[in-house]
Amino acid sequence: MPEFGKFWDNFLIGLKLFIFLIPLWVVILVLNIVPLIGPLLAFLAQVLVLPYIIIHLFVTDKFGSTFDYNRWWRVVGGNFTEYIIALVKTIVFTLVYGLLSLVLIGIPGYVFGSNIYLAEFYARYK
């Protein structure tokens, strides 16, 4: 977990990361526009590429991290089974805490833990 600092310091960090993610969103949007194969490629990019790239961006805090696909291929491609297991754990976690959120119990757990397994994967194979 990042340090909890002053509001404006946290706001500026979040704004910077938001701006860094705009190129990734544009790529996904362009992929969705391509007929026939585009939506499938966009889905695969969102499931397989984006989680690792976003976590890598958060850790390195550098704009170039959003385009570090060679690193993604080396780490995720080399440990594909473990990455899929982390994604499945994340989906199950999201479903369980999503259901618990209906009775307001799971909201804190969902908000703070929704990417814990992907972050664990990143920490293990960075």
mmCIF file of the C-alpha atoms, coordinates in Angstrom:
data_MODEL
# 
_entry.id   MODEL 
# 
loop_
_atom_site.group_PDB 
_atom_site.id 
_atom_site.type_symbol 
_atom_site.label_atom_id 
_atom_site.label_alt_id 
_atom_site.label_comp_id 
_atom_site.label_asym_id 
_atom_site.label_entity_id 
_atom_site.label_seq_id 
_atom_site.pdbx_PDB_ins_code 
_atom_site.Cartn_x 
_atom_site.Cartn_y 
_atom_site.Cartn_z 
_atom_site.occupancy 
_atom_site.B_iso_or_equiv 
_atom_site.pdbx_formal_charge 
_atom_site.auth_seq_id 
_atom_site.auth_comp_id 
_atom_site.auth_asym_id 
_atom_site.auth_atom_id 
_atom_site.pdbx_PDB_model_num 
ATOM 1   C CA . MET A 1 1   ? 0.000   0.000   0.000   1.00 0.00 ? 1   MET A CA 1 
ATOM 2   C CA . PRO A 1 2   ? 1.266   3.486   -0.764  1.00 0.00 ? 2   PRO A CA 1 
ATOM 3   C CA . GLU A 1 3   ? 1.852   5.921   2.033   1.00 0.00 ? 3   GLU A CA 1 
ATOM 4   C CA . PHE A 1 4   ? -1.145  8.009   2.944   1.00 0.00 ? 4   PHE A CA 1 
ATOM 5   C CA . GLY A 1 5   ? 0.050   11.585  2.670   1.00 0.00 ? 5   GLY A CA 1 
ATOM 6   C CA . LYS A 1 6   ? -1.521  14.967  2.324   1.00 0.00 ? 6   LYS A CA 1 
ATOM 7   C CA . PHE A 1 7   ? -4.625  15.232  0.188   1.00 0.00 ? 7   PHE A CA 1 
ATOM 8   C CA . TRP A 1 8   ? -3.114  17.397  -2.565  1.00 0.00 ? 8   TRP A CA 1 
ATOM 9   C CA . ASP A 1 9   ? 0.030   15.272  -2.775  1.00 0.00 ? 9   ASP A CA 1 
ATOM 10  C CA . ASN A 1 10  ? -2.109  12.167  -3.262  1.00 0.00 ? 10  ASN A CA 1 
ATOM 11  C CA . PHE A 1 11  ? -4.340  14.032  -5.718  1.00 0.00 ? 11  PHE A CA 1 
ATOM 12  C CA . LEU A 1 12  ? -1.384  15.069  -7.874  1.00 0.00 ? 12  LEU A CA 1 
ATOM 13  C CA . ILE A 1 13  ? 0.014   11.529  -7.903  1.00 0.00 ? 13  ILE A CA 1 
ATOM 14  C CA . GLY A 1 14  ? -3.385  10.172  -8.943  1.00 0.00 ? 14  GLY A CA 1 
ATOM 15  C CA . LEU A 1 15  ? -3.792  12.837  -11.617 1.00 0.00 ? 15  LEU A CA 1 
ATOM 16  C CA . LYS A 1 16  ? -0.357  12.059  -13.040 1.00 0.00 ? 16  LYS A CA 1 
ATOM 17  C CA . LEU A 1 17  ? -1.118  8.333   -13.178 1.00 0.00 ? 17  LEU A CA 1 
ATOM 18  C CA . PHE A 1 18  ? -4.499  9.081   -14.769 1.00 0.00 ? 18  PHE A CA 1 
ATOM 19  C CA . ILE A 1 19  ? -2.788  11.104  -17.500 1.00 0.00 ? 19  ILE A CA 1 
ATOM 20  C CA . PHE A 1 20  ? -0.187  8.356   -18.023 1.00 0.00 ? 20  PHE A CA 1 
ATOM 21  C CA . LEU A 1 21  ? -2.979  5.818   -18.606 1.00 0.00 ? 21  LEU A CA 1 
ATOM 22  C CA . ILE A 1 22  ? -4.690  7.834   -21.356 1.00 0.00 ? 22  ILE A CA 1 
ATOM 23  C CA . PRO A 1 23  ? -2.562  6.259   -24.169 1.00 0.00 ? 23  PRO A CA 1 
ATOM 24  C CA . LEU A 1 24  ? -3.590  2.775   -23.002 1.00 0.00 ? 24  LEU A CA 1 
ATOM 25  C CA . TRP A 1 25  ? -7.256  3.724   -23.079 1.00 0.00 ? 25  TRP A CA 1 
ATOM 26  C CA . VAL A 1 26  ? -6.837  5.185   -26.569 1.00 0.00 ? 26  VAL A CA 1 
ATOM 27  C CA . VAL A 1 27  ? -5.266  1.917   -27.785 1.00 0.00 ? 27  VAL A CA 1 
ATOM 28  C CA . ILE A 1 28  ? -8.171  -0.088  -26.334 1.00 0.00 ? 28  ILE A CA 1 
ATOM 29  C CA . LEU A 1 29  ? -10.666 2.297   -27.940 1.00 0.00 ? 29  LEU A CA 1 
ATOM 30  C CA . VAL A 1 30  ? -8.977  1.987   -31.339 1.00 0.00 ? 30  VAL A CA 1 
ATOM 31  C CA . LEU A 1 31  ? -8.923  -1.805  -31.031 1.00 0.00 ? 31  LEU A CA 1 
ATOM 32  C CA . ASN A 1 32  ? -12.659 -1.816  -30.302 1.00 0.00 ? 32  ASN A CA 1 
ATOM 33  C CA . ILE A 1 33  ? -13.328 0.159   -33.484 1.00 0.00 ? 33  ILE A CA 1 
ATOM 34  C CA . VAL A 1 34  ? -11.578 -2.372  -35.757 1.00 0.00 ? 34  VAL A CA 1 
ATOM 35  C CA . PRO A 1 35  ? -14.235 -4.614  -37.344 1.00 0.00 ? 35  PRO A CA 1 
ATOM 36  C CA . LEU A 1 36  ? -14.522 -8.322  -36.491 1.00 0.00 ? 36  LEU A CA 1 
ATOM 37  C CA . ILE A 1 37  ? -11.259 -9.056  -34.648 1.00 0.00 ? 37  ILE A CA 1 
ATOM 38  C CA . GLY A 1 38  ? -10.937 -5.713  -32.836 1.00 0.00 ? 38  GLY A CA 1 
ATOM 39  C CA . PRO A 1 39  ? -13.249 -6.409  -29.886 1.00 0.00 ? 39  PRO A CA 1 
ATOM 40  C CA . LEU A 1 40  ? -11.541 -9.758  -29.287 1.00 0.00 ? 40  LEU A CA 1 
ATOM 41  C CA . LEU A 1 41  ? -8.094  -8.137  -29.340 1.00 0.00 ? 41  LEU A CA 1 
ATOM 42  C CA . ALA A 1 42  ? -9.332  -5.366  -27.035 1.00 0.00 ? 42  ALA A CA 1 
ATOM 43  C CA . PHE A 1 43  ? -10.685 -7.962  -24.590 1.00 0.00 ? 43  PHE A CA 1 
ATOM 44  C CA . LEU A 1 44  ? -7.428  -9.921  -24.635 1.00 0.00 ? 44  LEU A CA 1 
ATOM 45  C CA . ALA A 1 45  ? -5.452  -6.717  -24.111 1.00 0.00 ? 45  ALA A CA 1 
ATOM 46  C CA . GLN A 1 46  ? -7.648  -5.745  -21.156 1.00 0.00 ? 46  GLN A CA 1 
ATOM 47  C CA . VAL A 1 47  ? -7.369  -9.173  -19.559 1.00 0.00 ? 47  VAL A CA 1 
ATOM 48  C CA . LEU A 1 48  ? -3.774  -10.131 -20.323 1.00 0.00 ? 48  LEU A CA 1 
ATOM 49  C CA . VAL A 1 49  ? -1.783  -6.940  -20.878 1.00 0.00 ? 49  VAL A CA 1 
ATOM 50  C CA . LEU A 1 50  ? -3.359  -4.057  -18.978 1.00 0.00 ? 50  LEU A CA 1 
ATOM 51  C CA . PRO A 1 51  ? -3.270  -5.431  -15.410 1.00 0.00 ? 51  PRO A CA 1 
ATOM 52  C CA . TYR A 1 52  ? 0.487   -6.023  -15.478 1.00 0.00 ? 52  TYR A CA 1 
ATOM 53  C CA . ILE A 1 53  ? 1.257   -2.790  -17.358 1.00 0.00 ? 53  ILE A CA 1 
ATOM 54  C CA . ILE A 1 54  ? -0.848  -0.734  -14.926 1.00 0.00 ? 54  ILE A CA 1 
ATOM 55  C CA . ILE A 1 55  ? 0.783   -2.272  -11.848 1.00 0.00 ? 55  ILE A CA 1 
ATOM 56  C CA . HIS A 1 56  ? 4.204   -1.752  -13.446 1.00 0.00 ? 56  HIS A CA 1 
ATOM 57  C CA . LEU A 1 57  ? 3.290   1.896   -14.078 1.00 0.00 ? 57  LEU A CA 1 
ATOM 58  C CA . PHE A 1 58  ? 2.212   2.374   -10.460 1.00 0.00 ? 58  PHE A CA 1 
ATOM 59  C CA . VAL A 1 59  ? 5.451   0.867   -9.165  1.00 0.00 ? 59  VAL A CA 1 
ATOM 60  C CA . THR A 1 60  ? 7.885   2.653   -11.486 1.00 0.00 ? 60  THR A CA 1 
ATOM 61  C CA . ASP A 1 61  ? 5.949   5.933   -11.751 1.00 0.00 ? 61  ASP A CA 1 
ATOM 62  C CA . LYS A 1 62  ? 7.432   6.598   -15.221 1.00 0.00 ? 62  LYS A CA 1 
ATOM 63  C CA . PHE A 1 63  ? 5.492   7.383   -18.390 1.00 0.00 ? 63  PHE A CA 1 
ATOM 64  C CA . GLY A 1 64  ? 7.623   4.949   -20.414 1.00 0.00 ? 64  GLY A CA 1 
ATOM 65  C CA . SER A 1 65  ? 6.284   2.081   -18.310 1.00 0.00 ? 65  SER A CA 1 
ATOM 66  C CA . THR A 1 66  ? 2.993   2.262   -20.182 1.00 0.00 ? 66  THR A CA 1 
ATOM 67  C CA . PHE A 1 67  ? 4.817   1.122   -23.324 1.00 0.00 ? 67  PHE A CA 1 
ATOM 68  C CA . ASP A 1 68  ? 7.122   -1.484  -21.773 1.00 0.00 ? 68  ASP A CA 1 
ATOM 69  C CA . TYR A 1 69  ? 5.614   -4.426  -23.661 1.00 0.00 ? 69  TYR A CA 1 
ATOM 70  C CA . ASN A 1 70  ? 8.930   -6.303  -23.937 1.00 0.00 ? 70  ASN A CA 1 
ATOM 71  C CA . ARG A 1 71  ? 9.034   -6.521  -20.153 1.00 0.00 ? 71  ARG A CA 1 
ATOM 72  C CA . TRP A 1 72  ? 5.391   -7.639  -20.099 1.00 0.00 ? 72  TRP A CA 1 
ATOM 73  C CA . TRP A 1 73  ? 6.121   -10.379 -22.641 1.00 0.00 ? 73  TRP A CA 1 
ATOM 74  C CA . ARG A 1 74  ? 9.205   -11.561 -20.735 1.00 0.00 ? 74  ARG A CA 1 
ATOM 75  C CA . VAL A 1 75  ? 7.505   -11.689 -17.331 1.00 0.00 ? 75  VAL A CA 1 
ATOM 76  C CA . VAL A 1 76  ? 3.948   -12.705 -18.211 1.00 0.00 ? 76  VAL A CA 1 
ATOM 77  C CA . GLY A 1 77  ? 4.868   -14.910 -21.160 1.00 0.00 ? 77  GLY A CA 1 
ATOM 78  C CA . GLY A 1 78  ? 7.519   -16.676 -19.109 1.00 0.00 ? 78  GLY A CA 1 
ATOM 79  C CA . ASN A 1 79  ? 5.119   -17.277 -16.198 1.00 0.00 ? 79  ASN A CA 1 
ATOM 80  C CA . PHE A 1 80  ? 1.844   -17.530 -18.075 1.00 0.00 ? 80  PHE A CA 1 
ATOM 81  C CA . THR A 1 81  ? 0.302   -20.244 -15.911 1.00 0.00 ? 81  THR A CA 1 
ATOM 82  C CA . GLU A 1 82  ? 0.962   -18.307 -12.717 1.00 0.00 ? 82  GLU A CA 1 
ATOM 83  C CA . TYR A 1 83  ? -0.444  -15.154 -14.328 1.00 0.00 ? 83  TYR A CA 1 
ATOM 84  C CA . ILE A 1 84  ? -3.669  -16.924 -15.341 1.00 0.00 ? 84  ILE A CA 1 
ATOM 85  C CA . ILE A 1 85  ? -3.980  -18.318 -11.804 1.00 0.00 ? 85  ILE A CA 1 
ATOM 86  C CA . ALA A 1 86  ? -3.584  -14.774 -10.421 1.00 0.00 ? 86  ALA A CA 1 
ATOM 87  C CA . LEU A 1 87  ? -6.279  -13.541 -12.834 1.00 0.00 ? 87  LEU A CA 1 
ATOM 88  C CA . VAL A 1 88  ? -8.658  -16.340 -11.837 1.00 0.00 ? 88  VAL A CA 1 
ATOM 89  C CA . LYS A 1 89  ? -8.069  -15.575 -8.145  1.00 0.00 ? 89  LYS A CA 1 
ATOM 90  C CA . THR A 1 90  ? -8.795  -11.913 -8.878  1.00 0.00 ? 90  THR A CA 1 
ATOM 91  C CA . ILE A 1 91  ? -12.049 -12.789 -10.650 1.00 0.00 ? 91  ILE A CA 1 
ATOM 92  C CA . VAL A 1 92  ? -13.172 -15.034 -7.774  1.00 0.00 ? 92  VAL A CA 1 
ATOM 93  C CA . PHE A 1 93  ? -12.205 -12.350 -5.244  1.00 0.00 ? 93  PHE A CA 1 
ATOM 94  C CA . THR A 1 94  ? -14.208 -9.779  -7.220  1.00 0.00 ? 94  THR A CA 1 
ATOM 95  C CA . LEU A 1 95  ? -17.263 -12.032 -7.393  1.00 0.00 ? 95  LEU A CA 1 
ATOM 96  C CA . VAL A 1 96  ? -17.208 -12.886 -3.685  1.00 0.00 ? 96  VAL A CA 1 
ATOM 97  C CA . TYR A 1 97  ? -16.681 -9.339  -2.486  1.00 0.00 ? 97  TYR A CA 1 
ATOM 98  C CA . GLY A 1 98  ? -19.095 -8.033  -5.112  1.00 0.00 ? 98  GLY A CA 1 
ATOM 99  C CA . LEU A 1 99  ? -21.801 -10.240 -3.624  1.00 0.00 ? 99  LEU A CA 1 
ATOM 100 C CA . LEU A 1 100 ? -20.806 -9.240  -0.090  1.00 0.00 ? 100 LEU A CA 1 
ATOM 101 C CA . SER A 1 101 ? -21.044 -5.604  -1.158  1.00 0.00 ? 101 SER A CA 1 
ATOM 102 C CA . LEU A 1 102 ? -24.778 -6.091  -1.625  1.00 0.00 ? 102 LEU A CA 1 
ATOM 103 C CA . VAL A 1 103 ? -25.065 -6.214  2.165   1.00 0.00 ? 103 VAL A CA 1 
ATOM 104 C CA . LEU A 1 104 ? -22.358 -3.525  2.626   1.00 0.00 ? 104 LEU A CA 1 
ATOM 105 C CA . ILE A 1 105 ? -19.927 -5.932  4.323   1.00 0.00 ? 105 ILE A CA 1 
ATOM 106 C CA . GLY A 1 106 ? -17.623 -6.437  1.356   1.00 0.00 ? 106 GLY A CA 1 
ATOM 107 C CA . ILE A 1 107 ? -17.144 -2.853  0.195   1.00 0.00 ? 107 ILE A CA 1 
ATOM 108 C CA . PRO A 1 108 ? -13.913 -2.192  2.145   1.00 0.00 ? 108 PRO A CA 1 
ATOM 109 C CA . GLY A 1 109 ? -12.448 -5.571  1.207   1.00 0.00 ? 109 GLY A CA 1 
ATOM 110 C CA . TYR A 1 110 ? -13.363 -5.123  -2.441  1.00 0.00 ? 110 TYR A CA 1 
ATOM 111 C CA . VAL A 1 111 ? -11.950 -1.619  -2.686  1.00 0.00 ? 111 VAL A CA 1 
ATOM 112 C CA . PHE A 1 112 ? -8.652  -2.370  -0.982  1.00 0.00 ? 112 PHE A CA 1 
ATOM 113 C CA . GLY A 1 113 ? -8.047  -5.894  -2.193  1.00 0.00 ? 113 GLY A CA 1 
ATOM 114 C CA . SER A 1 114 ? -9.367  -6.161  -5.733  1.00 0.00 ? 114 SER A CA 1 
ATOM 115 C CA . ASN A 1 115 ? -5.896  -6.399  -7.328  1.00 0.00 ? 115 ASN A CA 1 
ATOM 116 C CA . ILE A 1 116 ? -3.986  -8.058  -4.507  1.00 0.00 ? 116 ILE A CA 1 
ATOM 117 C CA . TYR A 1 117 ? -3.270  -11.260 -6.447  1.00 0.00 ? 117 TYR A CA 1 
ATOM 118 C CA . LEU A 1 118 ? -2.018  -9.402  -9.514  1.00 0.00 ? 118 LEU A CA 1 
ATOM 119 C CA . ALA A 1 119 ? 0.185   -7.222  -7.316  1.00 0.00 ? 119 ALA A CA 1 
ATOM 120 C CA . GLU A 1 120 ? 1.490   -10.382 -5.630  1.00 0.00 ? 120 GLU A CA 1 
ATOM 121 C CA . PHE A 1 121 ? 2.324   -11.809 -9.079  1.00 0.00 ? 121 PHE A CA 1 
ATOM 122 C CA . TYR A 1 122 ? 4.143   -8.602  -9.978  1.00 0.00 ? 122 TYR A CA 1 
ATOM 123 C CA . ALA A 1 123 ? 6.139   -8.654  -6.751  1.00 0.00 ? 123 ALA A CA 1 
ATOM 124 C CA . ARG A 1 124 ? 7.167   -12.254 -7.327  1.00 0.00 ? 124 ARG A CA 1 
ATOM 125 C CA . TYR A 1 125 ? 8.239   -11.911 -10.984 1.00 0.00 ? 125 TYR A CA 1 
ATOM 126 C CA . LYS A 1 126 ? 9.338   -8.297  -11.379 1.00 0.00 ? 126 LYS A CA 1 
# 
